[in-house]
C-alpha cells in the first residue's frame, strides 16, 4: 500500500471521529442550554419568592411595632386603673374601719342599755 493513502485514511478516520465527537459535544451543549434556561427560571422564581418574603417580613415588623405600641398604651392604661383601684380600695378599707368602729360603739351602747334595763 501507498504510504500517502495510509496517511489519508488515518486522517479521514480522525476527521470522522472528530465529527462524531463534535456531534456528541453539540448535543451536550444543547442539554446544557436547556438546563441553563431551567436554572434561570428557577432563579427568577427564587428571586420572586425572596422579594415576597422581604415584603412580608417588613409587614410583620410593622405589625409587630404597631402591636408593641398598642400593648404599651394598654399597659399604661392598666397601670393607671391599678393605681386608681388601689386608692379606691384604701378608701374602702378606711370607710370599712370607720363603719366597724361605729358598729362596735352601737353594740357597746346597746349592751350598756341592756345592762341598765335588767
LUMFISE-731173 format. One record per residue: residue in one letter; residue number from 1; x, y, z of N, C-alpha, C, O in turn. Coordinates in pm, 1 decimal. Example, Ala and Ser with C-alpha at 12.3 -4.5 7.8 and 13.67 -1.06 7.14 Angstrom:
REC,residu,num,n.X,n.Y,n.Z,ca.X,ca.Y,ca.Z,c.X,c.Y,c.Z,o.X,o.Y,o.Z
REC,A,1,1319.0,-569.0,780.0,1230.0,-450.0,780.0,1320.0,-330.0,780.0,1423.6,-331.9,846.5 .
REC,S,2,1285.0,-225.0,708.0,1367.0,-106.0,714.0,1290.0,3.0,787.0,1340.9,113.8,803.9 .
This chain:
REC,residu,num,n.X,n.Y,n.Z,ca.X,ca.Y,ca.Z,c.X,c.Y,c.Z,o.X,o.Y,o.Z
REC,X,1,82.5,-118.1,0.0,0.0,0.0,0.0,87.2,124.8,0.0,201.0,127.5,46.7 .
REC,X,2,27.8,222.8,-53.3,95.5,350.5,-68.1,91.7,425.5,64.9,-15.4,436.9,124.6 .
REC,X,3,204.7,476.9,113.3,206.0,548.0,241.0,116.5,671.7,240.7,59.5,706.5,344.1 .
REC,X,4,103.7,737.2,128.3,16.4,856.0,123.6,-129.1,815.7,144.9,-205.8,886.5,210.1 .
REC,X,5,-164.9,701.9,89.4,-301.5,653.6,105.0,-329.4,616.3,250.3,-437.9,643.2,301.9 .
REC,X,6,-233.7,555.7,314.8,-249.7,518.2,455.6,-266.3,643.8,541.9,-350.5,649.2,631.5 .
REC,X,7,-184.3,743.5,512.5,-193.1,869.6,589.6,-328.8,934.9,566.6,-389.9,985.0,661.0 .
REC,X,8,-376.6,935.2,442.7,-506.3,996.0,413.8,-619.7,916.8,479.6,-717.3,976.0,525.7 .
REC,X,9,-608.1,785.7,484.2,-710.0,704.7,551.7,-710.9,733.2,702.4,-817.3,744.7,763.4 .
REC,X,10,-593.8,744.1,760.5,-583.7,774.2,904.7,-642.7,912.7,932.0,-718.7,930.8,1027.1 .
REC,X,11,-607.3,1009.7,848.5,-660.7,1146.1,865.9,-811.4,1144.6,845.3,-883.5,1212.7,918.2 .
REC,X,12,-861.1,1068.6,747.8,-1005.6,1057.9,724.4,-1076.3,998.1,845.0,-1182.1,1046.2,885.7 .
REC,X,13,-1016.6,891.0,903.2,-1078.0,830.8,1022.6,-1076.9,927.7,1140.7,-1172.9,935.3,1217.4 .
REC,X,14,-967.3,1001.2,1153.7,-960.3,1101.1,1261.9,-1064.9,1211.3,1240.5,-1125.0,1259.9,1336.3 .
REC,X,15,-1086.0,1250.1,1114.0,-1188.3,1351.4,1084.9,-1328.0,1297.7,1115.9,-1412.3,1370.2,1169.0 .
REC,X,16,-1352.4,1170.6,1082.8,-1482.6,1109.2,1113.2,-1501.6,1102.7,1265.3,-1609.8,1132.6,1315.8 .
REC,X,17,-1396.4,1063.7,1337.6,-1403.5,1058.5,1485.0,-1426.7,1197.6,1542.0,-1503.2,1215.1,1636.9 .
REC,X,18,-1358.8,1297.6,1482.3,-1375.4,1435.8,1528.0,-1518.2,1482.7,1503.2,-1577.1,1548.8,1588.7 .
REC,X,19,-1574.6,1449.4,1387.5,-1713.1,1487.1,1356.9,-1809.4,1420.5,1455.1,-1903.6,1483.9,1502.7 .
REC,X,20,-1786.3,1294.5,1485.0,-1870.7,1224.5,1582.3,-1860.8,1289.1,1720.5,-1961.6,1306.8,1788.9 .
REC,X,21,-1738.3,1324.0,1760.7,-1719.4,1388.9,1890.8,-1785.8,1526.6,1891.7,-1845.6,1565.7,1991.8 .
REC,X,22,-1775.5,1600.5,1780.3,-1839.5,1733.4,1771.0,-1991.4,1720.0,1780.5,-2057.1,1802.0,1844.6 .
REC,X,23,-2047.3,1617.0,1717.1,-2192.0,1594.7,1726.0,-2231.3,1564.4,1870.8,-2329.4,1618.5,1921.9 .
REC,X,24,-2154.3,1477.9,1935.7,-2180.4,1444.7,2077.1,-2168.6,1569.9,2165.0,-2251.7,1593.1,2252.8 .
REC,X,25,-2065.0,1649.4,2140.2,-2044.2,1773.1,2216.5,-2157.6,1871.3,2191.4,-2201.8,1940.2,2283.3 .
REC,X,26,-2204.8,1877.9,2067.3,-2315.4,1966.7,2032.3,-2442.6,1927.1,2107.6,-2514.0,2013.8,2157.9 .
REC,X,27,-2471.4,1797.3,2115.6,-2591.0,1753.3,2187.9,-2578.5,1783.7,2337.5,-2676.2,1821.4,2402.2 .
REC,X,28,-2458.4,1767.1,2391.2,-2437.0,1800.3,2533.5,-2454.5,1950.5,2557.8,-2509.4,1991.1,2660.2 .
REC,X,29,-2407.9,2032.4,2463.6,-2426.0,2176.9,2475.4,-2574.1,2215.7,2468.4,-2617.8,2306.6,2539.0 .
REC,X,30,-2652.0,2146.2,2382.6,-2796.2,2172.1,2378.2,-2860.9,2139.2,2512.6,-2944.2,2214.8,2562.7 .
REC,X,31,-2821.6,2025.4,2570.4,-2874.8,1987.6,2702.2,-2836.2,2091.7,2807.5,-2915.7,2127.5,2894.3 .
REC,X,32,-2712.1,2138.9,2797.1,-2665.4,2240.1,2893.2,-2744.7,2369.3,2879.1,-2780.8,2431.4,2979.1 .
REC,X,33,-2772.1,2410.3,2755.2,-2851.7,2531.7,2732.9,-2994.1,2514.6,2784.7,-3051.6,2607.0,2842.2 .
REC,X,34,-3050.5,2395.7,2763.7,-3185.2,2369.2,2815.8,-3182.6,2373.3,2968.5,-3273.6,2427.7,3031.1 .
REC,X,35,-3080.5,2316.9,3026.7,-3066.4,2321.7,3172.1,-3045.0,2463.5,3221.0,-3092.6,2501.6,3327.9 .
REC,X,36,-2972.8,2541.5,3141.6,-2948.3,2680.7,3178.3,-3079.7,2758.9,3179.6,-3101.7,2841.8,3267.9 .
REC,X,37,-3166.5,2733.0,3082.6,-3295.9,2800.7,3079.0,-3378.5,2762.5,3201.8,-3443.2,2847.4,3263.1 .
REC,X,38,-3375.6,2634.0,3236.8,-3448.1,2590.8,3356.3,-3388.5,2654.2,3481.7,-3461.0,2694.4,3572.8 .
REC,X,39,-3256.2,2662.6,3485.2,-3189.2,2724.9,3600.1,-3227.3,2872.2,3610.8,-3253.5,2921.5,3720.6 .
REC,X,40,-3230.5,2942.7,3498.0,-3270.7,3083.3,3500.2,-3414.2,3098.3,3549.5,-3444.7,3189.3,3626.6 .
REC,X,41,-3501.4,3009.4,3505.1,-3640.7,3014.5,3551.2,-3647.6,2988.1,3701.3,-3722.7,3054.2,3773.1 .
REC,X,42,-3569.3,2891.7,3748.3,-3566.3,2861.3,3891.5,-3513.4,2980.1,3970.5,-3565.5,3012.5,4077.2 .
REC,X,43,-3409.8,3045.2,3917.9,-3353.1,3162.5,3985.9,-3454.8,3275.5,3989.9,-3467.6,3343.5,4091.7 .
REC,X,44,-3528.2,3296.6,3879.3,-3630.7,3400.9,3877.5,-3740.7,3370.2,3979.1,-3788.2,3459.9,4048.8 .
REC,X,45,-3780.9,3243.5,3987.1,-3882.6,3203.9,4084.9,-3832.0,3226.6,4226.7,-3905.1,3277.0,4312.0 .
REC,X,46,-3707.1,3189.5,4251.4,-3647.7,3209.9,4383.4,-3637.2,3357.7,4415.5,-3663.4,3398.5,4528.7 .
REC,X,47,-3598.7,3439.6,4316.4,-3588.4,3583.7,4336.9,-3724.3,3642.6,4371.5,-3735.4,3726.7,4460.7 .
REC,X,48,-3828.0,3598.2,4300.5,-3963.8,3645.9,4328.2,-4005.9,3606.8,4470.5,-4061.8,3687.7,4544.6 .
REC,X,49,-3978.0,3482.1,4506.6,-4013.9,3436.0,4641.6,-3935.7,3513.4,4747.2,-3988.2,3544.4,4854.1 .
REC,X,50,-3811.7,3543.7,4717.0,-3728.5,3620.0,4811.2,-3783.5,3761.6,4829.4,-3787.8,3812.7,4941.3 .
REC,X,51,-3824.6,3823.1,4722.1,-3882.2,3959.5,4731.4,-4012.4,3958.4,4811.2,-4037.1,4046.6,4893.4 .
REC,X,52,-4096.1,3856.1,4785.2,-4220.8,3846.6,4861.2,-4192.0,3823.4,5009.0,-4260.8,3877.5,5095.6 .
REC,X,53,-4090.6,3743.1,5037.3,-4054.5,3717.9,5177.3,-4006.1,3846.5,5243.2,-4039.7,3872.5,5358.7 .
REC,X,54,-3928.3,3926.7,5172.3,-3882.2,4055.2,5226.8,-4000.1,4147.7,5254.5,-4005.4,4213.2,5358.6 .
REC,X,55,-4094.5,4152.8,5160.8,-4212.6,4237.6,5180.0,-4293.4,4190.0,5300.0,-4337.4,4270.6,5381.9 .
REC,X,56,-4312.6,4058.9,5310.1,-4389.3,4004.9,5422.8,-4316.5,4027.9,5554.5,-4379.8,4053.5,5657.0 .
REC,X,57,-4184.7,4018.9,5552.3,-4106.5,4045.1,5672.8,-4123.0,4191.0,5716.0,-4138.3,4219.8,5834.7 .
REC,X,58,-4119.7,4282.3,5619.3,-4139.3,4423.5,5650.8,-4278.7,4446.5,5708.7,-4295.0,4522.6,5804.1 .
REC,X,59,-4379.8,4380.1,5650.4,-4516.0,4392.2,5703.5,-4523.1,4338.4,5845.7,-4586.7,4397.9,5932.7 .
REC,X,60,-4456.8,4224.7,5868.4,-4457.6,4166.0,6002.4,-4388.1,4257.5,6103.3,-4432.5,4269.5,6217.4 .
REC,X,61,-4279.1,4321.7,6061.1,-4209.6,4414.2,6150.3,-4298.5,4533.9,6182.9,-4305.2,4577.9,6297.7 .
REC,X,62,-4366.8,4586.2,6080.6,-4457.3,4699.1,6103.9,-4571.1,4658.8,6196.8,-4607.4,4732.9,6288.2 .
REC,X,63,-4626.9,4540.7,6172.4,-4735.2,4492.0,6256.9,-4686.2,4471.6,6399.4,-4755.7,4506.5,6494.8 .
REC,X,64,-4566.4,4415.2,6414.3,-4508.6,4393.7,6547.6,-4485.9,4525.2,6620.0,-4514.3,4536.4,6739.2 .
REC,X,65,-4434.6,4625.0,6548.3,-4411.2,4755.4,6610.0,-4544.2,4818.8,6651.1,-4555.1,4877.4,6758.8 .
REC,X,66,-4644.8,4806.6,6564.9,-4776.5,4861.6,6596.0,-4835.9,4792.6,6718.9,-4889.1,4857.8,6808.8 .
REC,X,67,-4825.9,4659.5,6720.9,-4880.0,4585.5,6835.2,-4803.3,4619.4,6962.8,-4861.9,4624.6,7071.0 .
REC,X,68,-4673.3,4642.3,6950.8,-4592.5,4679.6,7066.5,-4638.1,4814.6,7121.7,-4648.5,4832.2,7243.1 .
REC,X,69,-4665.3,4909.9,7031.9,-4715.1,5040.4,7077.0,-4851.0,5025.5,7145.7,-4874.4,5081.6,7252.8 .
REC,X,70,-4940.2,4948.8,7081.9,-5073.3,4928.9,7140.1,-5063.1,4859.9,7276.0,-5134.0,4896.1,7369.9 .
REC,X,71,-4976.1,4762.0,7285.8,-4958.0,4691.9,7412.3,-4901.4,4785.7,7518.3,-4941.4,4779.8,7634.6 .
REC,X,72,-4809.0,4871.7,7478.4,-4754.1,4970.2,7572.0,-4861.5,5064.9,7622.4,-4868.5,5095.6,7741.4 .
REC,X,73,-4945.6,5110.8,7529.6,-5054.5,5200.9,7569.2,-5152.5,5128.8,7662.1,-5197.4,5185.8,7761.6 .
REC,X,74,-5185.4,5003.8,7629.5,-5277.1,4927.0,7714.0,-5215.5,4904.6,7851.8,-5286.3,4907.4,7952.5 .
REC,X,75,-5085.0,4882.4,7856.9,-5016.6,4863.6,7984.4,-5023.0,4991.1,8068.0,-5045.4,4985.9,8188.9 .
REC,X,76,-5003.1,5105.5,8002.9,-5012.4,5232.9,8075.6,-5153.3,5254.1,8130.9,-5170.0,5296.9,8245.2 .
REC,X,77,-5255.2,5223.7,8048.6,-5393.2,5238.1,8096.5,-5420.9,5141.1,8211.4,-5486.7,5176.7,8309.1 .
REC,X,78,-5370.4,5019.4,8198.8,-5391.3,4920.4,8304.6,-5323.6,4964.8,8434.3,-5380.1,4949.5,8542.7 .
REC,X,79,-5203.3,5019.5,8422.9,-5134.2,5067.8,8542.8,-5209.6,5183.8,8606.5,-5216.5,5193.6,8729.0 .
REC,X,80,-5266.3,5271.7,8524.0,-5345.2,5382.6,8577.1,-5468.7,5329.0,8649.9,-5503.9,5377.8,8757.3 .
REC,X,81,-5533.8,5229.0,8591.4,-5650.1,5169.1,8657.0,-5609.9,5099.8,8787.4,-5683.5,5105.6,8885.9 .
REC,X,82,-5494.9,5035.2,8788.2,-5447.4,4970.3,8910.5,-5426.8,5073.5,9019.7,-5466.3,5052.7,9134.4 .
REC,X,83,-5364.3,5185.8,8983.1,-5342.6,5292.6,9081.6,-5475.4,5347.2,9133.3,-5492.4,5369.5,9253.2 .
REC,X,84,-5569.2,5368.4,9041.0,-5699.6,5421.2,9079.9,-5773.6,5322.7,9170.7,-5832.1,5361.9,9271.7 .
REC,X,85,-5770.3,5195.0,9133.4,-5836.8,5093.5,9216.2,-5769.5,5080.2,9352.1,-5836.4,5054.2,9452.1 .
REC,X,86,-5639.6,5097.5,9356.6,-5567.3,5090.0,9482.8,-5613.6,5201.8,9576.8,-5633.1,5180.3,9696.4 .
REC,X,87,-5630.6,5322.1,9519.6,-5680.2,5434.8,9600.6,-5821.2,5403.7,9649.5,-5854.3,5429.8,9765.2 .
REC,X,88,-5905.8,5346.9,9559.7,-6043.1,5314.9,9599.3,-6045.6,5207.3,9707.9,-6124.8,5216.1,9801.7 .
REC,X,89,-5960.5,5106.9,9695.8,-5955.8,5000.3,9796.3,-5910.9,5056.8,9930.5,-5966.5,5022.6,10034.8 .
REC,X,90,-5809.8,5143.4,9927.1,-5764.4,5205.5,10052.5,-5875.6,5288.1,10116.7,-5896.6,5282.9,10237.9 .
REC,X,91,-5947.4,5365.2,10032.3,-6058.7,5445.4,10084.8,-6167.2,5353.1,10139.5,-6225.1,5380.5,10244.6 .
REC,X,92,-6195.3,5241.6,10067.0,-6295.8,5145.6,10113.7,-6253.6,5082.2,10245.5,-6336.9,5063.7,10334.3 .
REC,X,93,-6126.6,5048.8,10259.5,-6076.8,4993.3,10386.3,-6093.3,5094.6,10499.3,-6132.6,5058.5,10610.2 .
REC,X,94,-6063.4,5220.7,10471.1,-6077.5,5324.9,10573.4,-6225.6,5338.9,10614.9,-6257.7,5348.5,10733.3 .
REC,X,95,-6314.8,5339.7,10513.6,-6458.9,5351.4,10544.2,-6506.3,5228.5,10620.1,-6583.7,5239.9,10715.2 .
REC,X,96,-6459.8,5110.1,10577.9,-6499.9,4987.2,10646.9,-6452.1,4990.5,10791.8,-6523.1,4946.3,10882.1 .
REC,X,97,-6331.4,5043.1,10813.6,-6280.9,5055.9,10950.8,-6367.4,5149.6,11033.0,-6396.3,5121.3,11149.2 .
REC,X,98,-6408.5,5259.6,10974.7,-6494.9,5354.5,11046.7,-6629.8,5292.0,11076.7,-6684.1,5308.4,11185.9 .
REC,X,99,-6685.6,5217.6,10975.7,-6815.3,5151.9,10998.3,-6801.8,5047.9,11107.9,-6888.6,5036.0,11194.4 .
REC,X,100,-6693.2,4973.0,11104.2,-6671.3,4870.5,11206.8,-6660.2,4935.4,11345.4,-6713.2,4883.4,11443.6 .
REC,X,101,-6590.8,5049.2,11351.8,-6580.7,5120.7,11479.9,-6718.1,5169.1,11525.7,-6751.2,5160.9,11644.0 .
REC,X,102,-6798.1,5219.8,11430.8,-6931.6,5267.6,11465.4,-7019.2,5152.0,11512.3,-7096.5,5167.3,11606.9 .
REC,X,103,-7007.9,5036.0,11446.9,-7085.9,4918.9,11486.6,-7046.6,4876.2,11627.2,-7133.1,4842.0,11707.8 .
REC,X,104,-6917.9,4877.9,11657.3,-6871.4,4841.3,11792.0,-6928.3,4937.3,11895.6,-6971.5,4895.8,12003.1 .
REC,X,105,-6928.0,5067.2,11861.8,-6983.6,5165.7,11955.3,-7131.9,5141.8,11975.9,-7180.6,5147.6,12088.8 .
REC,X,106,-7206.7,5114.1,11864.3,-7350.7,5089.7,11876.2,-7374.2,4965.4,11961.0,-7464.7,4965.8,12044.4 .
REC,X,107,-7297.3,4860.6,11943.2,-7312.2,4738.8,12023.0,-7279.8,4765.2,12169.8,-7345.8,4714.7,12260.6 .
REC,X,108,-7176.5,4845.8,12189.3,-7141.1,4877.8,12328.5,-7253.0,4957.8,12394.7,-7287.0,4933.9,12510.6 .
REC,X,109,-7310.6,5053.7,12319.8,-7422.4,5132.8,12374.6,-7541.5,5041.7,12398.8,-7608.8,5053.5,12501.2 .
REC,X,110,-7568.5,4949.4,12304.0,-7679.7,4855.3,12320.3,-7656.7,4765.0,12440.0,-7751.0,4734.8,12513.2 .
REC,X,111,-7534.4,4721.6,12461.3,-7504.7,4634.9,12574.5,-7519.6,4712.0,12705.3,-7565.1,4655.2,12804.5 .
REC,X,112,-7482.9,4838.0,12707.9,-7498.2,4918.5,12829.9,-7645.4,4941.0,12859.9,-7688.4,4935.3,12975.2 .
REC,X,113,-7720.9,4966.4,12756.2,-7864.5,4987.0,12777.6,-7930.4,4858.8,12825.5,-8018.3,4860.4,12911.6 .
REC,X,114,-7886.4,4748.6,12768.4,-7940.5,4620.8,12810.2,-7903.5,4594.1,12956.4,-7984.2,4543.9,13034.6 .
REC,X,115,-7779.6,4629.0,12990.8,-7736.5,4610.7,13130.2,-7811.7,4703.5,13223.6,-7837.4,4664.4,13337.4 .
REC,X,116,-7848.0,4822.2,13183.2,-7921.2,4915.2,13266.1,-8067.5,4874.0,13277.4,-8130.8,4896.3,13380.6 .
REC,X,117,-8121.5,4813.6,13170.9,-8260.6,4773.8,13170.9,-8281.2,4648.7,13254.1,-8394.2,4622.9,13295.6 .
REC,X,118,-8182.4,4572.9,13279.7,-8201.6,4449.5,13354.1,-8197.6,4469.1,13499.0,-8212.4,4373.2,13574.7 .
